[in-house]
Amino acid sequence: MTNPKDTIKLDVPLFIRLLEYAREDAKSDMDLHELTDNIIEMSSEGRVLSMDDYEFVLPTNEEEELREFFRKRM
């Protein structure tokens, strides 16, 4: 089963958690764009995403993680 372009399916617990992420944790507009791209890509299989997928849809903040790593070492 193919997924129509840019159509996503989420269960309610994941939807609520993503709203919380957008309000509380996203540091920039680009975080939300990356999150959306990840969700669209994962939804391309046509299945409903759930909390099991949460850690995989979050944007990677490699730059921030590197800064934090070096901050702790100093």
Contacts in CASP RR format, 6 or more apart in sequence:
PFRMAT RR
TARGET T0000
AUTHOR 0000-0000-0000
METHOD contacts of the structure
MODEL  1
MTNPKDTIKLDVPLFIRLLEYAREDAKSDMDLHELTDNIIEMSSEGRVLS
MDDYEFVLPTNEEEELREFFRKRM
1 46 0 8 1.000
2 44 0 8 1.000
2 46 0 8 1.000
3 43 0 8 1.000
3 44 0 8 1.000
3 45 0 8 1.000
3 46 0 8 1.000
6 40 0 8 1.000
7 43 0 8 1.000
8 39 0 8 1.000
8 40 0 8 1.000
8 43 0 8 1.000
8 49 0 8 1.000
9 43 0 8 1.000
9 46 0 8 1.000
9 47 0 8 1.000
9 48 0 8 1.000
9 49 0 8 1.000
10 18 0 8 1.000
10 39 0 8 1.000
10 48 0 8 1.000
10 49 0 8 1.000
10 50 0 8 1.000
11 48 0 8 1.000
11 49 0 8 1.000
11 50 0 8 1.000
11 51 0 8 1.000
13 50 0 8 1.000
13 51 0 8 1.000
14 49 0 8 1.000
14 50 0 8 1.000
14 51 0 8 1.000
14 53 0 8 1.000
14 54 0 8 1.000
17 51 0 8 1.000
17 54 0 8 1.000
18 35 0 8 1.000
18 39 0 8 1.000
18 57 0 8 1.000
21 35 0 8 1.000
21 58 0 8 1.000
22 32 0 8 1.000
22 35 0 8 1.000
26 32 0 8 1.000
26 35 0 8 1.000
27 61 0 8 1.000
27 64 0 8 1.000
30 59 0 8 1.000
31 59 0 8 1.000
31 61 0 8 1.000
34 59 0 8 1.000
34 60 0 8 1.000
35 57 0 8 1.000
35 58 0 8 1.000
35 59 0 8 1.000
38 56 0 8 1.000
38 57 0 8 1.000
38 58 0 8 1.000
38 59 0 8 1.000
39 49 0 8 1.000
39 57 0 8 1.000
42 49 0 8 1.000
42 53 0 8 1.000
42 56 0 8 1.000
42 57 0 8 1.000
43 49 0 8 1.000
49 57 0 8 1.000
END
